[in-house]
Amino acid sequence: MLYQVLHSVVPPVAKAVWRPTITGLHHVPATGGVILASNHLSFIDSVVIPVVVPRTVVFLAKSDYFEGSGVRGAFTKAWFEGLGMLPVDRDDTRAAIASLDVALEVLGRGDAFGIYPEGTRSRDGRLYRGRTGVAHLALTAGVPVVPVGLVGTERIQPVGSRLPRVVPVSITFGEPVQVAGRFDDVPLGKARRLLTDEVMEAVRALSGQEPAGVYNERAPDG
């Protein structure tokens, strides 16, 4: 219910204020399990994508957002839950692994799941190497991966700023990367790497970012 209320109010208002450039939205299937794999520039990316996609997109979010106290904490929790986000403790390895099972449940019931293969946001604007969790989900669930390229979201609310800014933002959805029948004769580990690299190359083409060529390591502040 809360999701329906927020989704009926937030997207029209956000799009009216920010006027994002949205391209390729027709590539997102209207129904059925699908993974939206995006580059990651800002914490607000997990709000931007659900705002422009006309179906539920579930993201995992830091458990800290769900554990605040007082009125502000309650509002923040309601906000993230209302956007369809699920909490995960990124400092608990077991919880992080369990989050893949949560993602498979989301895909199994025919919903869209959003993921950042880089693992954490880029702090220098480059596109980092993708981790193979995205391929694990796609191959296990047998669902397509829609690459997403975000541009400008890091300027909406830069680290340290209290209020969001009205800046040009673009969201581009690429053609779905299909997995059915493509990797049947490929060893699983190699299949995951090949599929992940394919997805990341598609994301790079959409975002125009310079490839870093290495994995992104999470900073102490997340």
Backbone as a chain_set.jsonl record, in Angstrom:
{"seq": "MLYQVLHSVVPPVAKAVWRPTITGLHHVPATGGVILASNHLSFIDSVVIPVVVPRTVVFLAKSDYFEGSGVRGAFTKAWFEGLGMLPVDRDDTRAAIASLDVALEVLGRGDAFGIYPEGTRSRDGRLYRGRTGVAHLALTAGVPVVPVGLVGTERIQPVGSRLPRVVPVSITFGEPVQVAGRFDDVPLGKARRLLTDEVMEAVRALSGQEPAGVYNERAPDG", "coords": {"N": [[0.833, -1.196, 0.0], [1.885, 1.293, 0.887], [3.933, 1.557, -0.962], [2.443, 1.85, -3.309], [1.163, 4.272, -2.812], [3.352, 6.095, -2.545], [4.496, 5.728, -5.065], [2.617, 6.75, -6.708], [2.763, 9.398, -6.253], [5.469, 10.391, -5.904], [7.052, 9.863, -8.397], [5.743, 11.509, -10.525], [6.093, 14.111, -9.433], [8.891, 14.255, -9.023], [9.841, 13.939, -11.659], [8.731, 16.175, -12.824], [10.111, 18.218, -11.553], [12.909, 17.646, -11.884], [13.087, 16.917, -14.547], [14.234, 14.652, -16.073], [16.226, 13.166, -18.69], [15.056, 10.517, -20.395], [15.719, 7.496, -21.882], [15.083, 4.698, -23.99], [13.29, 3.254, -22.421], [11.439, 1.417, -23.192], [12.776, -0.946, -23.361], [12.639, -2.223, -20.958], [11.013, -4.953, -19.697], [7.466, -5.261, -19.323], [6.361, -7.071, -17.607], [7.268, -9.959, -15.588], [10.268, -11.587, -14.349], [13.219, -9.684, -14.142], [16.473, -8.247, -14.377], [17.823, -5.154, -13.539], [20.689, -3.706, -14.335], [22.931, -1.394, -13.283], [25.244, 1.396, -13.628], [26.896, 3.089, -10.89], [26.647, 6.013, -9.249], [25.755, 7.596, -7.17], [24.073, 7.623, -3.951], [21.504, 8.196, -4.428], [20.778, 6.994, -6.751], [19.276, 4.702, -6.43], [16.819, 5.686, -6.013], [16.25, 7.212, -8.237], [16.064, 5.368, -10.416], [13.78, 3.62, -9.757], [11.883, 5.664, -9.831], [11.596, 6.368, -12.531], [10.948, 4.023, -13.848], [8.094, 2.257, -14.777], [7.181, 0.127, -13.105], [7.451, -2.042, -10.258], [10.641, -1.87, -8.841], [12.978, -3.542, -7.125], [15.459, -2.787, -4.825], [18.427, -3.457, -2.91], [19.27, -1.999, 0.165], [21.422, -0.164, 2.43], [21.32, -1.39, 5.728], [21.366, 0.484, 7.708], [19.693, 2.563, 6.981], [17.232, 1.725, 7.744], [17.139, 1.644, 10.435], [17.08, 3.893, 12.014], [16.276, 6.209, 14.703], [13.487, 7.801, 16.407], [11.292, 10.347, 15.003], [12.38, 11.077, 12.526], [13.862, 8.792, 11.901], [11.825, 6.896, 11.658], [10.433, 7.969, 9.506], [12.379, 7.814, 7.493], [12.759, 5.035, 7.299], [10.164, 4.259, 6.485], [10.089, 5.578, 4.05], [12.109, 4.296, 2.49], [11.187, 1.643, 2.54], [8.764, 2.078, 1.308], [9.586, 2.632, -1.255], [10.178, 0.181, -2.132], [12.531, -1.008, -1.281], [14.936, -3.241, 0.231], [16.469, -4.155, 3.318], [20.02, -4.637, 3.921], [22.873, -5.826, 5.57], [25.858, -4.627, 4.918], [28.278, -5.088, 6.069], [28.303, -7.572, 7.065], [29.26, -10.6, 6.086], [27.849, -13.007, 5.772], [25.222, -12.081, 5.671], [25.332, -10.579, 3.358], [25.714, -12.559, 1.446], [23.34, -13.952, 1.812], [21.662, -12.074, 0.806], [21.65, -12.485, -1.905], [19.992, -14.667, -2.139], [17.63, -13.471, -1.384], [17.313, -11.747, -3.548], [16.905, -13.626, -5.571], [14.442, -14.614, -4.781], [12.861, -12.385, -5.237], [13.083, -12.162, -8.048], [12.023, -14.615, -8.706], [9.332, -14.354, -8.145], [8.545, -12.832, -10.19], [9.25, -10.139, -10.283], [11.068, -7.015, -10.783], [14.531, -6.593, -10.295], [16.96, -4.462, -8.997], [20.426, -3.78, -9.437], [23.845, -3.007, -8.68], [26.537, -3.789, -10.325], [29.174, -2.949, -9.881], [29.434, -2.857, -7.167], [29.804, -0.807, -5.242], [29.441, 2.783, -5.061], [30.949, 4.794, -7.621], [33.643, 6.856, -6.963], [35.204, 8.493, -8.446], [34.128, 8.822, -10.89], [34.725, 6.987, -12.878], [34.011, 3.814, -14.537], [33.834, 0.875, -12.829], [35.119, -2.521, -12.629], [32.83, -5.187, -13.056], [31.29, -7.173, -10.533], [30.567, -10.663, -10.177], [28.05, -11.304, -9.206], [25.731, -10.377, -10.438], [25.595, -11.917, -12.766], [25.379, -14.443, -11.641], [22.811, -14.29, -10.529], [21.239, -13.855, -12.85], [21.757, -16.144, -14.411], [20.979, -18.197, -12.687], [18.276, -17.622, -12.152], [17.355, -17.447, -14.703], [16.735, -15.127, -16.168], [16.503, -12.086, -18.146], [18.959, -9.415, -18.464], [18.796, -6.024, -18.115], [20.767, -3.458, -19.162], [21.72, -0.37, -17.602], [22.387, 3.037, -17.946], [23.467, 5.687, -16.097], [23.715, 9.205, -15.909], [24.966, 12.06, -14.415], [23.73, 11.874, -11.898], [25.287, 12.014, -9.628], [25.51, 14.642, -9.076], [23.148, 15.501, -8.03], [22.759, 15.317, -5.238], [25.442, 15.909, -3.808], [28.051, 14.356, -1.824], [27.961, 15.356, 1.499], [26.278, 17.515, 1.123], [23.116, 18.898, 2.118], [20.657, 19.249, 0.922], [18.865, 18.278, -2.039], [19.785, 19.038, -5.459], [18.705, 20.727, -8.423], [19.59, 19.43, -11.305], [20.841, 18.568, -14.602], [19.964, 15.319, -15.614], [20.378, 12.066, -16.933], [18.915, 8.987, -17.925], [19.459, 5.949, -19.31], [18.235, 3.102, -20.861], [19.319, 0.016, -21.959], [19.279, -2.485, -24.604], [17.937, -5.641, -23.661], [20.091, -8.081, -22.218], [20.221, -11.303, -23.057], [20.029, -14.572, -21.547], [19.18, -17.162, -21.789], [19.936, -20.367, -22.86], [22.44, -19.646, -23.837], [24.822, -20.143, -22.48], [25.08, -22.805, -21.949], [27.007, -24.769, -22.487], [29.248, -23.817, -21.318], [31.685, -23.614, -18.752], [30.586, -22.94, -15.412], [31.813, -20.882, -13.8], [33.293, -19.462, -15.717], [31.229, -18.705, -17.397], [29.804, -16.916, -15.787], [31.673, -14.855, -15.559], [31.998, -14.041, -18.236], [29.401, -13.212, -18.898], [28.984, -11.152, -17.047], [30.983, -9.318, -17.84], [30.019, -8.706, -20.36], [27.629, -7.415, -19.757], [28.617, -5.196, -18.335], [30.069, -3.888, -20.315], [28.002, -3.08, -21.928], [26.735, -1.309, -20.184], [28.763, 0.593, -19.952], [28.803, 1.61, -22.558], [26.396, 2.938, -22.575], [26.597, 4.811, -20.502], [28.898, 6.209, -21.05], [31.226, 6.276, -19.597], [34.676, 6.217, -18.531], [36.453, 3.211, -18.481], [37.625, 1.693, -15.503], [39.03, -0.63, -15.118], [39.635, -2.129, -12.913], [38.527, -3.581, -9.752], [36.148, -1.908, -7.663], [36.697, -0.68, -4.481], [35.052, -0.498, -1.384], [34.731, 2.522, 0.37], [35.542, 3.639, 3.743], [33.397, 5.21, 4.609], [31.299, 4.256, 3.183]], "CA": [[0.0, 0.0, 0.0], [2.756, 2.469, 0.963], [4.618, 1.671, -2.249], [1.499, 2.377, -4.296], [0.943, 5.682, -2.515], [4.552, 6.844, -2.907], [4.758, 5.661, -6.496], [1.635, 7.571, -7.41], [3.06, 10.804, -5.96], [6.871, 10.769, -6.082], [7.535, 9.963, -9.779], [5.314, 12.699, -11.269], [6.705, 15.307, -8.861], [10.334, 14.222, -9.301], [10.073, 14.164, -13.091], [8.364, 17.558, -13.13], [11.149, 19.091, -11.013], [14.233, 17.393, -12.447], [12.971, 16.749, -15.99], [15.324, 13.794, -16.545], [16.177, 12.632, -20.048], [14.86, 9.067, -20.277], [15.838, 6.871, -23.2], [15.078, 3.24, -24.051], [12.467, 2.651, -21.371], [10.704, 0.282, -23.772], [13.572, -2.165, -23.217], [12.308, -2.854, -19.678], [9.782, -5.734, -19.859], [6.365, -4.808, -18.472], [6.094, -8.111, -16.618], [8.256, -11.025, -15.513], [11.523, -11.32, -13.672], [14.25, -9.024, -14.938], [17.493, -7.546, -13.593], [18.284, -3.872, -14.053], [22.077, -3.58, -13.887], [23.291, -0.005, -13.541], [26.412, 2.024, -13.016], [26.521, 3.612, -9.572], [27.319, 7.283, -9.018], [25.244, 8.276, -5.983], [23.097, 6.859, -3.186], [20.183, 8.537, -4.94], [20.497, 6.171, -7.928], [18.239, 3.723, -6.08], [15.55, 6.41, -6.06], [16.069, 7.67, -9.608], [15.616, 4.291, -11.299], [12.367, 3.298, -9.503], [11.025, 6.798, -10.189], [11.33, 6.439, -13.971], [10.458, 2.736, -14.353], [6.682, 2.128, -14.407], [6.867, -1.112, -12.401], [8.24, -2.147, -9.041], [12.042, -2.262, -8.953], [13.471, -3.771, -5.773], [16.89, -2.63, -4.582], [18.904, -3.66, -1.555], [19.808, -0.75, 0.718], [22.121, -0.325, 3.705], [20.406, -1.594, 6.85], [21.367, 1.711, 8.526], [18.562, 3.402, 6.598], [16.008, 1.174, 8.319], [17.344, 1.462, 11.871], [17.126, 5.177, 12.697], [15.332, 6.389, 15.813], [12.679, 9.011, 16.4], [10.411, 10.618, 13.863], [13.171, 11.047, 11.301], [14.184, 7.402, 11.615], [10.603, 6.237, 11.212], [10.13, 8.467, 8.161], [13.366, 7.264, 6.563], [12.432, 3.625, 7.099], [8.944, 4.19, 5.684], [10.431, 6.037, 2.706], [12.831, 3.26, 1.76], [10.284, 0.509, 2.371], [7.76, 2.488, 0.341], [10.189, 2.58, -2.583], [10.406, -1.218, -2.462], [13.893, -1.426, -0.945], [15.097, -4.242, 1.28], [17.712, -3.885, 4.054], [21.096, -5.615, 3.946], [24.041, -5.401, 6.335], [26.99, -4.809, 4.008], [29.473, -5.464, 6.829], [28.129, -8.962, 7.477], [29.447, -11.418, 4.886], [26.74, -13.963, 5.639], [24.033, -11.335, 5.262], [25.518, -10.197, 1.964], [25.469, -13.769, 0.652], [21.899, -14.226, 1.916], [20.939, -11.106, -0.016], [21.471, -13.078, -3.227], [18.786, -15.496, -2.053], [16.508, -12.523, -1.39], [17.174, -11.299, -4.928], [16.316, -14.722, -6.338], [13.027, -14.651, -4.426], [12.234, -11.261, -5.953], [13.005, -12.53, -9.459], [11.153, -15.781, -8.814], [7.919, -13.966, -8.12], [8.267, -12.067, -11.391], [9.497, -8.706, -10.111], [12.34, -6.49, -11.279], [15.53, -6.404, -9.233], [18.017, -3.543, -9.39], [21.722, -4.129, -8.859], [25.024, -2.272, -9.146], [27.616, -4.788, -10.39], [30.431, -2.414, -9.35], [29.44, -3.149, -5.739], [29.639, 0.435, -4.504], [29.435, 3.902, -5.994], [32.226, 5.3, -8.129], [33.977, 8.149, -6.363], [35.992, 9.296, -9.39], [33.4, 8.912, -12.154], [35.041, 5.891, -13.791], [33.213, 2.602, -14.389], [34.696, -0.191, -12.304], [34.846, -3.879, -13.093], [31.639, -5.764, -12.44], [31.378, -8.419, -9.763], [29.762, -11.633, -10.92], [26.753, -11.58, -8.594], [24.672, -10.115, -11.406], [25.512, -13.076, -13.651], [24.87, -15.543, -10.825], [21.357, -14.129, -10.444], [20.631, -14.016, -14.17], [21.866, -17.531, -14.849], [20.2, -19.046, -11.786], [16.851, -17.343, -12.32], [17.002, -17.538, -16.112], [16.063, -13.887, -16.55], [17.37, -11.158, -18.883], [19.565, -8.29, -17.752], [18.701, -4.751, -18.84], [21.814, -2.526, -18.715], [21.245, 0.988, -17.365], [23.451, 4.03, -17.861], [23.093, 6.927, -15.425], [24.638, 10.324, -16.084], [24.625, 13.279, -13.687], [23.077, 11.689, -10.599], [26.2, 12.372, -8.533], [25.395, 16.076, -8.821], [21.855, 15.82, -7.413], [23.025, 15.597, -3.831], [26.823, 15.509, -3.556], [28.388, 13.993, -0.449], [28.123, 16.521, 2.361], [25.201, 18.493, 0.946], [21.913, 18.52, 2.858], [19.474, 19.322, 0.086], [19.098, 17.923, -3.441], [19.872, 20.131, -6.415], [18.092, 20.49, -9.73], [20.668, 19.364, -12.293], [20.501, 17.674, -15.716], [20.198, 13.897, -15.364], [19.869, 11.189, -17.984], [18.824, 7.564, -17.62], [19.32, 5.229, -20.572], [18.059, 1.659, -20.732], [19.776, -0.662, -23.158], [18.606, -3.715, -25.027], [18.168, -6.708, -22.685], [21.08, -9.126, -22.466], [19.533, -12.566, -22.818], [20.908, -15.629, -21.045], [18.609, -18.488, -22.075], [20.586, -21.222, -23.846], [23.692, -19.09, -24.365], [26.013, -20.575, -21.743], [24.853, -24.19, -21.53], [28.221, -25.582, -22.629], [30.375, -23.057, -20.767], [31.846, -23.815, -17.31], [29.802, -21.926, -14.706], [32.626, -19.738, -13.413], [33.611, -18.693, -16.925], [29.975, -18.124, -17.879], [29.501, -15.747, -14.954], [32.598, -13.772, -15.899], [31.691, -13.571, -19.582], [28.135, -12.49, -18.879], [29.201, -9.905, -16.306], [31.751, -8.396, -18.689], [29.124, -8.269, -21.438], [26.7, -6.443, -19.168], [29.349, -3.974, -18.0], [30.403, -3.193, -21.559], [26.766, -2.423, -22.356], [26.557, -0.168, -19.281], [29.764, 1.593, -20.327], [28.373, 2.242, -23.804], [25.256, 3.804, -22.262], [26.984, 5.886, -19.581], [30.021, 6.959, -21.596], [32.298, 6.381, -18.609], [35.977, 5.605, -18.759], [36.59, 1.989, -17.68], [38.733, 1.722, -14.549], [39.818, -1.839, -15.322], [39.856, -2.81, -11.634], [37.356, -3.581, -8.888], [35.978, -0.765, -6.78], [36.677, -1.048, -3.078], [34.189, 0.395, -0.601], [35.394, 3.441, 1.286], [35.062, 3.487, 5.105], [32.119, 5.876, 4.821], [30.306, 3.637, 2.312]], "C": [[0.872, 1.252, 0.0], [3.485, 2.672, -0.353], [3.695, 2.305, -3.282], [1.264, 3.868, -4.089], [2.139, 6.517, -2.955], [4.76, 6.875, -4.418], [3.734, 6.449, -7.304], [1.925, 9.056, -7.242], [4.48, 11.196, -6.348], [7.302, 10.875, -7.545], [7.042, 11.189, -10.537], [5.974, 13.984, -10.763], [8.189, 15.374, -9.213], [10.619, 14.524, -10.766], [9.725, 15.593, -13.505], [9.461, 18.528, -12.678], [12.474, 18.903, -11.746], [14.233, 17.25, -13.967], [14.099, 15.882, -16.557], [15.128, 13.39, -18.006], [16.136, 11.119, -19.95], [14.842, 8.463, -21.671], [15.777, 5.35, -23.068], [14.234, 2.55, -23.011], [11.681, 1.445, -21.884], [11.485, -1.028, -23.669], [13.278, -2.9, -21.897], [10.999, -3.624, -19.847], [8.708, -5.265, -18.876], [6.067, -5.799, -17.364], [7.242, -9.121, -16.619], [9.546, -10.606, -14.842], [12.552, -10.703, -14.609], [15.215, -8.321, -13.985], [17.827, -6.24, -14.293], [19.676, -3.634, -13.482], [22.613, -2.212, -14.284], [24.676, 0.355, -13.031], [25.959, 2.721, -11.745], [27.338, 4.853, -9.252], [26.931, 7.942, -7.709], [24.257, 7.379, -5.253], [21.688, 7.082, -3.749], [19.821, 7.76, -6.206], [19.344, 5.203, -7.669], [16.868, 4.369, -5.94], [15.231, 6.786, -7.499], [15.491, 6.562, -10.49], [14.165, 3.884, -11.02], [11.412, 4.42, -9.884], [10.654, 6.773, -11.675], [10.807, 5.129, -14.561], [9.024, 2.509, -13.878], [6.294, 0.768, -13.844], [7.773, -1.185, -11.186], [9.658, -2.609, -9.349], [12.593, -2.354, -7.534], [14.984, -3.619, -5.735], [17.198, -3.044, -3.151], [19.526, -2.351, -1.082], [20.487, -1.031, 2.048], [21.11, -0.429, 4.847], [20.315, -0.366, 7.749], [20.136, 2.574, 8.24], [17.255, 2.956, 7.262], [16.047, 1.148, 9.849], [17.424, 2.772, 12.647], [16.069, 5.284, 13.78], [14.54, 7.684, 15.642], [11.84, 9.16, 15.15], [11.17, 10.523, 12.54], [13.497, 9.612, 10.902], [12.984, 6.65, 11.074], [10.246, 6.668, 9.79], [11.082, 7.857, 7.136], [13.07, 5.795, 6.257], [11.213, 3.472, 6.204], [9.214, 4.566, 4.236], [11.1, 4.929, 1.902], [11.969, 2.011, 1.545], [9.229, 0.822, 1.309], [8.271, 2.472, -1.082], [10.526, 1.148, -2.991], [11.787, -1.722, -2.127], [13.909, -2.399, 0.223], [16.433, -4.017, 1.985], [18.737, -5.011, 3.947], [22.26, -5.017, 4.723], [25.283, -5.677, 5.498], [28.264, -5.206, 4.738], [29.415, -6.907, 7.323], [28.188, -9.835, 6.227], [28.3, -12.385, 4.678], [25.469, -13.288, 5.172], [24.129, -10.946, 3.793], [25.251, -11.382, 1.041], [23.979, -14.094, 0.651], [21.099, -13.271, 1.047], [20.749, -11.62, -1.438], [20.24, -13.969, -3.246], [17.544, -14.621, -2.058], [16.245, -12.057, -2.818], [16.517, -12.375, -5.788], [14.833, -14.878, -6.025], [12.261, -13.569, -5.168], [12.039, -11.626, -7.423], [12.047, -13.702, -9.67], [9.678, -15.445, -8.802], [7.575, -13.012, -9.271], [8.471, -10.58, -11.284], [10.843, -8.318, -10.725], [13.273, -6.243, -10.099], [16.639, -5.514, -9.756], [19.323, -3.868, -8.696], [22.821, -3.259, -9.472], [26.202, -3.247, -9.171], [28.957, -4.279, -9.869], [30.55, -2.656, -7.853], [29.235, -1.933, -4.871], [29.81, 1.59, -5.483], [30.859, 4.303, -6.409], [32.484, 6.676, -7.545], [34.795, 9.031, -7.302], [35.342, 9.363, -10.769], [33.712, 7.819, -13.153], [34.111, 4.704, -13.54], [34.128, 1.461, -13.978], [34.248, -1.561, -12.783], [33.656, -4.469, -12.341], [31.941, -7.032, -11.673], [30.306, -9.368, -10.297], [28.427, -11.998, -10.27], [25.607, -11.377, -9.565], [24.487, -11.301, -12.344], [24.986, -14.294, -12.901], [23.348, -15.478, -10.763], [20.693, -14.414, -11.787], [20.629, -15.466, -14.617], [21.031, -18.472, -13.978], [18.706, -18.87, -12.007], [16.398, -17.462, -13.776], [16.28, -16.305, -16.616], [17.027, -12.979, -17.318], [17.898, -10.054, -17.989], [19.445, -7.049, -18.631], [19.787, -3.822, -18.318], [21.253, -1.115, -18.604], [22.45, 1.919, -17.245], [22.933, 5.318, -17.253], [24.16, 7.991, -15.662], [24.119, 11.508, -15.28], [24.026, 13.093, -12.309], [23.974, 12.061, -9.426], [26.112, 13.85, -8.186], [24.073, 16.46, -8.156], [22.036, 16.179, -5.943], [24.432, 15.109, -3.496], [27.052, 15.182, -2.085], [28.645, 15.255, 0.365], [27.038, 17.558, 2.224], [23.933, 17.981, 1.619], [20.677, 18.466, 1.982], [19.804, 18.939, -1.351], [19.082, 19.149, -4.342], [19.173, 19.742, -7.713], [19.188, 20.582, -10.786], [20.232, 18.434, -13.42], [20.885, 16.227, -15.396], [19.651, 13.097, -16.542], [19.933, 9.738, -17.531], [18.559, 6.84, -18.927], [19.263, 3.738, -20.317], [18.437, 0.998, -22.047], [18.974, -1.902, -23.479], [18.923, -4.834, -24.043], [19.242, -7.696, -23.14], [20.426, -10.447, -22.079], [20.519, -13.637, -22.348], [20.441, -17.021, -21.453], [19.377, -19.186, -23.2], [21.945, -20.759, -24.321], [24.94, -19.676, -23.716], [25.91, -22.031, -21.279], [26.12, -25.033, -21.553], [29.463, -24.877, -22.095], [30.484, -23.333, -19.265], [31.238, -22.647, -16.543], [30.613, -20.685, -14.345], [32.945, -18.838, -14.595], [32.369, -18.003, -17.461], [29.622, -16.866, -17.094], [30.393, -14.569, -15.318], [32.267, -13.175, -17.266], [30.416, -12.734, -19.591], [28.278, -11.154, -18.158], [29.93, -8.886, -17.142], [30.897, -7.863, -19.833], [28.168, -7.192, -20.938], [27.412, -5.125, -18.895], [29.767, -3.196, -19.246], [29.173, -2.463, -22.087], [26.494, -1.191, -21.491], [27.52, 0.949, -19.66], [29.343, 2.34, -21.584], [27.236, 3.227, -23.555], [25.657, 5.011, -21.421], [28.114, 6.76, -20.117], [31.197, 7.087, -20.648], [33.606, 5.736, -19.074], [36.083, 4.35, -17.901], [37.814, 2.061, -16.77], [39.628, 0.503, -14.699], [40.11, -2.625, -14.053], [38.548, -2.799, -10.852], [37.335, -2.33, -8.02], [35.901, -1.252, -5.339], [35.875, -0.019, -2.286], [34.988, 1.235, 0.363], [34.816, 3.254, 2.678], [33.698, 4.114, 5.348], [31.013, 5.322, 3.948], [30.186, 4.309, 0.98]], "O": [[0.639, 2.17, -0.786], [3.646, 3.801, -0.815], [4.106, 3.185, -4.038], [1.175, 4.635, -5.048], [1.979, 7.521, -3.65], [5.145, 7.898, -4.984], [3.977, 6.775, -8.466], [1.403, 9.883, -7.99], [4.688, 12.198, -7.032], [7.876, 11.897, -7.919], [7.861, 11.871, -11.153], [6.366, 14.841, -11.555], [8.686, 16.414, -9.646], [11.538, 15.282, -11.077], [10.338, 16.153, -14.413], [9.712, 19.537, -13.337], [13.093, 19.875, -12.179], [15.267, 17.442, -14.606], [14.841, 16.331, -17.43], [14.0, 13.289, -18.488], [17.088, 10.503, -19.47], [14.054, 8.863, -22.528], [16.352, 4.78, -22.141], [14.44, 1.367, -22.739], [11.306, 0.563, -21.112], [10.919, -2.103, -23.868], [13.634, -4.069, -21.747], [9.966, -3.011, -20.115], [9.011, -4.916, -17.735], [5.577, -5.419, -16.301], [8.074, -9.137, -17.526], [9.874, -9.422, -14.775], [12.725, -11.158, -15.74], [14.817, -7.858, -12.916], [18.083, -6.221, -15.496], [19.828, -3.389, -12.285], [22.737, -1.904, -15.47], [25.211, -0.288, -12.129], [24.761, 2.924, -11.543], [28.543, 4.779, -9.015], [27.684, 8.761, -7.181], [23.669, 6.48, -5.853], [20.797, 6.253, -3.563], [18.692, 7.851, -6.686], [18.542, 4.918, -8.558], [15.867, 3.674, -5.768], [14.083, 6.691, -7.933], [14.534, 6.794, -11.229], [13.377, 3.805, -11.961], [10.257, 4.163, -10.224], [9.529, 7.116, -12.04], [10.275, 5.129, -15.671], [8.768, 2.565, -12.675], [5.181, 0.3, -14.086], [8.763, -0.458, -11.105], [9.857, -3.613, -10.033], [12.664, -1.35, -6.826], [15.701, -4.245, -6.515], [16.329, -2.988, -2.282], [20.224, -1.678, -1.84], [20.171, -2.014, 2.718], [20.161, 0.352, 4.92], [19.329, -0.181, 8.463], [19.604, 3.231, 9.135], [16.293, 3.721, 7.33], [15.101, 0.686, 10.487], [17.796, 2.767, 13.82], [15.087, 4.542, 13.778], [14.891, 8.544, 14.833], [11.698, 8.233, 14.353], [10.672, 9.963, 11.563], [13.423, 9.251, 9.728], [13.11, 5.858, 10.14], [9.815, 5.855, 8.972], [10.665, 7.438, 6.056], [13.123, 5.368, 5.103], [11.212, 2.662, 5.277], [8.659, 3.972, 3.312], [10.707, 4.655, 0.768], [12.023, 1.396, 0.48], [8.848, -0.041, 0.519], [7.49, 2.317, -2.021], [11.09, 0.919, -4.061], [12.193, -2.768, -2.633], [13.026, -2.388, 1.081], [17.43, -3.719, 1.327], [18.378, -6.187, 3.889], [22.594, -3.844, 4.554], [25.713, -6.825, 5.379], [29.234, -5.619, 4.102], [30.366, -7.401, 7.929], [27.273, -9.811, 5.404], [27.827, -12.57, 3.557], [24.719, -13.848, 4.372], [23.134, -10.978, 3.069], [24.637, -11.229, -0.015], [23.419, -14.467, -0.38], [19.999, -13.599, 0.6], [19.793, -11.235, -2.111], [19.525, -14.026, -4.246], [16.527, -14.974, -2.656], [15.095, -11.981, -3.25], [15.673, -12.073, -6.632], [14.048, -15.234, -6.905], [11.158, -13.799, -5.664], [10.959, -11.425, -7.978], [11.35, -13.772, -10.682], [8.865, -16.166, -9.381], [6.477, -12.458, -9.329], [7.937, -9.821, -12.093], [11.638, -9.169, -11.125], [12.859, -5.752, -9.049], [17.197, -5.766, -10.824], [19.338, -4.193, -7.509], [22.734, -2.837, -10.625], [26.803, -3.504, -8.128], [29.798, -5.078, -9.455], [31.659, -2.66, -7.318], [28.552, -2.018, -3.851], [30.272, 1.392, -6.606], [31.818, 4.165, -5.65], [31.631, 7.56, -7.627], [35.054, 10.194, -6.989], [35.93, 9.896, -11.709], [33.041, 7.718, -14.18], [33.501, 4.594, -12.476], [35.076, 1.123, -14.687], [33.134, -1.729, -13.279], [33.506, -4.266, -11.136], [32.743, -7.861, -12.104], [29.272, -8.932, -10.804], [27.744, -12.908, -10.739], [24.62, -12.112, -9.529], [23.358, -11.656, -12.683], [24.23, -15.089, -13.459], [22.672, -16.494, -10.926], [19.696, -15.134, -11.849], [19.631, -15.964, -15.138], [20.446, -19.432, -14.48], [17.958, -19.846, -12.045], [15.203, -17.566, -14.051], [15.33, -16.406, -17.394], [18.242, -13.094, -17.155], [17.367, -9.789, -16.911], [19.937, -7.031, -19.759], [19.747, -3.43, -17.152], [20.414, -0.708, -19.408], [23.408, 1.623, -16.531], [22.059, 5.971, -17.824], [25.357, 7.707, -15.619], [22.969, 11.915, -15.44], [23.827, 14.08, -11.602], [23.48, 12.386, -8.346], [26.581, 14.271, -7.129], [23.891, 17.611, -7.76], [21.536, 17.198, -5.467], [24.596, 14.013, -2.96], [26.337, 15.671, -1.211], [29.44, 16.11, -0.024], [26.878, 18.403, 3.105], [23.702, 16.774, 1.683], [19.745, 17.714, 2.269], [20.895, 19.237, -1.836], [18.454, 20.161, -4.032], [19.071, 18.562, -8.046], [19.656, 21.671, -11.119], [19.349, 17.598, -13.223], [22.003, 15.956, -14.958], [18.59, 13.414, -17.081], [20.869, 9.319, -16.85], [17.546, 7.089, -19.582], [20.126, 3.176, -19.643], [17.941, 1.371, -23.111], [18.1, -2.312, -22.716], [20.074, -4.967, -23.625], [19.285, -8.091, -24.305], [20.118, -10.676, -20.91], [21.696, -13.61, -22.708], [21.236, -17.961, -21.459], [19.464, -18.687, -24.323], [22.556, -21.434, -25.149], [26.003, -19.704, -24.336], [26.578, -22.433, -20.327], [26.284, -25.924, -20.719], [30.59, -25.283, -22.381], [29.472, -23.29, -18.566], [31.354, -21.496, -16.965], [30.157, -19.562, -14.558], [32.878, -17.612, -14.495], [32.432, -16.864, -17.923], [29.192, -15.868, -17.672], [29.935, -13.428, -15.381], [32.258, -11.955, -17.434], [30.362, -11.675, -20.217], [27.749, -10.14, -18.614], [29.553, -7.715, -17.165], [31.034, -6.706, -20.23], [27.931, -6.189, -21.612], [26.876, -4.056, -19.189], [29.811, -1.966, -19.22], [29.282, -1.362, -22.627], [26.072, -0.153, -22.0], [27.138, 2.119, -19.687], [29.505, 3.557, -21.671], [27.126, 4.238, -24.248], [25.122, 6.105, -21.603], [28.275, 7.906, -19.697], [32.078, 7.918, -20.866], [33.613, 4.827, -19.904], [35.825, 4.414, -16.699], [38.901, 2.442, -17.205], [40.831, 0.573, -14.445], [40.759, -3.671, -14.105], [37.591, -2.117, -11.218], [38.379, -1.77, -7.688], [35.115, -2.146, -5.025], [36.011, 1.186, -2.5], [35.831, 0.717, 1.094], [33.698, 2.754, 2.803], [32.925, 3.633, 6.177], [29.9, 5.847, 3.957], [29.383, 3.888, 0.147]]}, "num_chains": 1, "name": "protein.A"}
